[in-house]
């Protein structure tokens, strides 16, 4: 079985690793990708969370700006919305119900 970090060609693997690291640093655990590598599923030991980064958002943002956005905007929005999916795109952050796992 291929390692999940090498299966999605063309996506900047450093940016995906940065997302994972920021989530870990915010206290989330059991961080894994779902369907596509742009979808992260994780928990804090009590609630589950899902965040989807649109491919164009990941492609167009620098690593330093991505880190800043995750820490200042995305993680607070995730924590405010347990058991929801947060969609991250150029248009902003959108909260929606999660699909069944």
Secondary structure as UniProt FT lines:
FT   TURN            4..6
FT   TURN            9..10
FT   HELIX           13..25
FT   TURN            26..27
FT   STRAND          29..33
FT   TURN            37..38
FT   STRAND          39..43
FT   STRAND          48..53
FT   HELIX           55..60
FT   HELIX           63..69
FT   HELIX           70..74
FT   HELIX           75..80
FT   TURN            82..83
FT   STRAND          84..89
FT   TURN            90..91
FT   STRAND          92..97
//
